[in-house]
Amino acid sequence: MSQTAIALIGARGGSQRVPGKNVRLLAGHPLLAYAIETARRAEVFQRIVVSTDNETIAKVARWYGAEVPFLRPAELATSTSPDIEWIAWTLPQLDERYDLFAIVRATNPFRGPDAIRRGLVQLLATPEADSIRAVERVKQHPGKMWILDEAGKLMRPLLDQSHLDVAWHAGQYQALPPVHVQNSSLELAWTRVVEETGTREGRVLAPFLTEGFEGLNIDDEDDFARAEELVASGRVLLPIVEREPYPG
């Protein structure tokens, strides 16, 4: 591959729904370790850089082989800070420029290196796209969603269905138009879109369809418990981490 690429792993220290999420242990290693190992085993990145505001997380990242060349400013690491802020701050700080960047989040431990390689092949084969974003077919279709009035006594469909002979909310799931929802397992983009559009994804996005449990996001305690059960049951495999567990 002639293009250069960098893996960016965002891991701020202030997770609220799952405290300490990025360094919480799953099968003996912190979640962050699996993101780093996945990026390493993909063998498509010139560098793997972790962006964090937390020195403990930085030590964990370095233990597992990632770079943490600097800490992220605290104002870019709040619970409401959009990703584009720390990405736009990080890229110019690096001593080299890269053609592509990937956001490889620690909260998707079952997204392996094959997903990254598939995504990169797809983006390179889709020159009209600024980026790709991971999506999966929705289980709760918006055609069956409702908005309640202020009193909570009446409701109307979220989507206008007056043009249909049979309303989506009255039909079978299999008859509904396919709808996909994003998950956070993978984003790949040309770095130029950050400067040109002020976004991390650009104006033209291509869908990356995740397979199996690749798109499972760990966003709350129930998600973490599910991930532990999946690993314990052998239904999914985590990337093999060759380093000894972080001794913290």
N, C-alpha and C positions, 0 to 999 in steps of 0.2 A: 504494500500500500504506500503510495507516494505521499499521501496527505498525513500530516502529523495530528495526533489526538492526545488529549489529556483527560484523565478521570478526575472529577471533582466530587468529593464526598462531604456533604454538609452535615455537621454534627454539633449543634449548639448544646450548651449545657443546661438549658432551662426547660426541659420537657415537663409539661404539667399533667397530662393524662396518664403517662407512665413515667414517674420520676426516674431519672438516670437511664432513660431508655437506650441511648446509644451505646452504653457500656454495660448494660444488663446482660447477665450470662444466659446463654441458651446452649445446652449441651457442652458446657465447660468453657466456652469462649464468649466474649462480649459480641453483641450484634455487629458492632463496627468491624470486628475481625473478618466476618464473612463478606462484608462489602469490599474490604481491601483485598481479600484473597480472590474474590470473584473478578475484580478488576485486573489483578495480577495474572490470573490464569487465562483471561481472555486473550492476552498477548497481542493487544492492538494499541496499547497506550505507551507513550514515551514517559509519562509521569503519572503518579497517583498522588493527589494532593488532598489532604483533609482540611476543611475550613471549620474552625471552632473558636469559640471565645473562652474555652475552659482549658486550663493547663493540665488537669488530670486526663481529660479526653485526649489532649495532644500527646501525652506520654503513652497512653494506650495505643494511639495511632502509630507512633514511631516504633513501638515494640513489635507491631505486626507488619512493619515494613513500608508504611506510607510516609510521605513528607508532610511536615507541618512547618512551612517556612516562616509563618507569622501567625499571630492570633488575630481573629476577627474583632473589630471594634464592637463594644457592647451594644451600641445603638443599632447594629446590624444583626443582632442576635436575640431580639425580643420575640414573643409569641405571635406578634402580628407583622414581623418583618418579612416582606416578600423575598423570594429567592433571588430575584433579579438584582436586588441591592447588593447582596454579598458576592454574587457572580461578577457583576460589573465592577465591584471594588477589587476583587481578587485577580482577575485576568491581567490588568495593567501592572500589578505588583510583581508578576513573574518576570524572570529575566529572559524568557523566550516567548514567542508568539506561536500559537497552534491553530491549525486549520479547523479543527473540530473539538468539541468538548462533550463529555457525557456527564450527566448527573446520576451517580450511583448511590442510592440512599441505603443507609444501614437498616432501615425499617422493612426491607424486603429480602429476608435471608434466603428465600428459596429461588430467587432469580440468579441463575448460575451464569458462568462465562459464555455458554452457548447462546443465551439470550442476547448478550452484548454483541457477539459476533454476528448473529442474525440481524440485529438492528442496524449494525454498521453496513452490512451488505445491502440492506434495504435502502438506507439513506443514500448511499453512493449510486444505487441504481435508480434513484428518483431525483434527478437533478432539479426538477421544478420545486422541490420541497426545501424549506428552510430548516426543518427539523422533523423528527419523528417523536411520537409520544405513545407510551404504552396504554392500551385500552383493553377492555373485556366486555363481553355481552352482559347487559344488565339483567339482574334477577327480578328487581322490582321496577316494572316498566312505568315510565312517566304517563303513559296513556291510562293507567289505573290509579293515578294520584289525584288528590282532591284538595281544594282550598276552602277552609271554613270561613264563614262570615265572622264579623267581630263578636257577635253574641254567641257564636258556636252552635247555633240552632240549624242553620242551613249550610249547604256546601255546593260547590261547582267544580267541574273538572279543571285540573291544572292546565291542560291543553284543550283548545277549542276543537270540538268534534262534531259541530253542527253540520258539517258538509258530508258526514258519513252516513251510509244507510244503516250500519250497525256500529254504534259507538265502541271505541276501543275498550272502554271500561266494562262493556257488556260482552266482549269477545274473549276467545281463548288466547292464551299467551302465544301459541304457535302461529296465530293469524295476525299478530301485531307486527308492524314494521320494525326491523332490527334496530336497536339502539345500543350504543356502547358508552361506557363510562370510563373515565381515565383512572388508572391506578398509578402508583408512584414508583413502579419497579424500574423504569428506564426512560430517560430523555436523552436524545442525541441531537446536536445542532451544530451548524457552522458558526464559528465564533464571530463572524462578521455581523450576524444578526443582532448581537448585543449592542454594538455601536450604531448600527443602521436603524434599528427599530426601538431600542430601549427596552426590549423584552428578552426573555431567555429562549423563546420559541420561534420568533419571527412571525411572518404573516401567512405562510403556507405550511400547513402541518400534514404529515402523513401518519396513518394509524399503524402502530406496531401491536399486533395481536398476541397477547401473552397466552401461554399454554399451561394447563394444569394449575399448580399453585405458584407459578412464577409471580403472579400479581398480588399475592397475599400481602396486605399492608398491616404492620403492627402499629396500630394507632391507640389502642386502649388495653386495659388488663384482660378483657375477654379475648382479644386478638393474640395476646402473648400466651395465654393459657392454651388456645387452639394450636399455636405454633409448637408449644411444648408437647402437646398430645400427638401431633402429626409426626414429630421426630421420634417420640417414644414408641409409637406404633410401627415405625418403619415405612409409613406411607410416602414420606419424602426424605430426600437425602440433602444434607447441608454440604457446602463446599468443604473439602478436606483442608484443615488449617495445619500446616506443618510446624509452626512455632509452638513452643510450650505455652500454656495459658499465662496470661499476664499475671504477675505475682502481686498484684495490688490487693 
